[in-house]
Amino acid sequence: MASKETAATGRWPKIRKFLNDIHLYLGLASGLVVFVVCLSGTIYVFNTEIREMATPELYSVVQPVPGQNPLPLEELLPKVQQATGGKVLSVKIPADPQRAYLLMVKEKEEKGEKEGRSEKAGKEERGQNLQTDKKEQQAFLNEKPETGKNQKAKGAEAEKAGPGGKAPEGRRPSGKSYMVNPYTAEVLGDARAETSASKFMQTMFSLHRWLLLDKIEEPIFGEMPNRTLGSIITGVCTILFTLGVITGIFIWFPQRLKSWKQGLSIKWSGSWKRTNHDLHNTLGFYSCILLFIMGVTGPFFSFEWYRNGLRKSLGTYVAADAPKPEAPVSQLPMNASENQPVSWYSFLQTIDQTLPYEGDVTLSLPADSAAAMMVRKNKTGFFAPAAADQLYLDQYTGKVLLVERFKDKPFNERVSASIKSLHLGDVYGMFSKILYFLACLIATSLPVTGTLIWINKMKKKPGKKSKSKQPAQVYS
């Protein structure tokens, strides 16, 4: 027994040295890109909060009288349509009475364009509504459309239109997003209007996703779009970073149990080299789970093969040519006497009775006479999950046709639908955002502290080796 323990003890330094070398080379190969990606990601965690803080006049409203109810939607929606000259596609009603409503409005079509939509297109759209989570994830792949000559080389990327782009066939046009005062019906402004804050956050997004290569119009590498090139670089470096996290955990584990305490604390009283060692070692350990999640989900937005592979491993992959699931449809009234419109108040009451919790409600108005009203409700609060519950209501009777509670879905489907939130950090509201912010800040420091460790080791003279029989701990 003793001989086996001795053999295991003797093999561990060699294994540790091998893992340390792998960890070092992975870090050197990806360190600069990881630093840039993590720094921009740290800022982008609070993308929504930063944008809203910069333009509070768009998002905050004051109740004229404390406790006053907002205007009924029967009165609000026509006023907004009159003010914008378009057709309301959806309305988001926040739980906070001091928050503005968000309305998606489709502008009127030019003369000569085909008005309305065929029943076939409406049917396709209802099928697409069942895949909302997947569409949201794919929207993150290309948040801003590219311009200039580089746009011509995008190829397959053109099928995923960003804000302002043409919606794919069978999908509802995005329209314009307006913030509206629910008490006065005043249109406060365009939610997508460019501001200094939105430009800054878009730059952070571009830096995080494409290393700002999308800002260069001329293709850098052959006919490859610069966004594709930037996506490949960040994707590959993220994979290397994930492998670095895994090898780093193995390197962290001490040979003796009594040495564990040393790996869980930072010795501030030691030399700067020792403190730097501890910062890399200890902070990396405390943040390793979140860093692993960020690293595993990151390439999802860079490589199609990775997206498909991840979905297949989760059992949620659906081929592009697979038939789309059909959403429930409204039951057309048999005669005109039965065609009495249901009040918006009744719709909202049904929603609150079916999903009895405080949350933001988004109503997607029916696309045609047969479509159902799709409803998404998100919980609010410090620990509120990003995932929404979904309802389908008959537009003529208000009857609940289908309830899709996120918590009732199989675990693999919940994970697959939450990949974007797992990467961005809003999977559990502000609570997880703060954790992701700290973890991403630590990730930004790891290439710096790791490089310093490597430089210090390179400066050591070859002849000066420790006389101790215990192998030195290496954390780089």
Secondary structure, DSSP 8 states (H G I E B T S, - for coil): -HHHHHHHHHHHHHHHHHHHHHHHHHHHHHHHHHHHHHHHHHHHTTHHHHHHHH-HHHHB---SSTT-----HHHHHHHHHHHHTEEEEEEEE-SSTTB-EEEEEEE---TTS--S--HHHHHHHHHHHTTHHHHHHHHGGGSS---SGGGGG-GGGGGS--TTS---TTS----EEEEE-TTT--EEEETT---HHHHHHHHHHHHHHHTTGGG--S-SBTTB-HHHHHHHHHHHHHHHHHHHHHHHHHHHS-SSGGGHHHHTS--TTS-HHHHHHHHHHHHHHHTHHHHHHHHHHGGGGT-HHHHHHHHHHHT----TTS------B----SSGGG-----HHHHHHHHHHHS-S-EEEEEE--SSSSB-EEEEEEE-STT--S--EEEEE-TTT--EEEEE-GGGS-HHHHHHHTHHHHHHS-TTHHHHHHHHHHHHHHHHHHHHHHHHHHHHHHHS-TT-----SS------
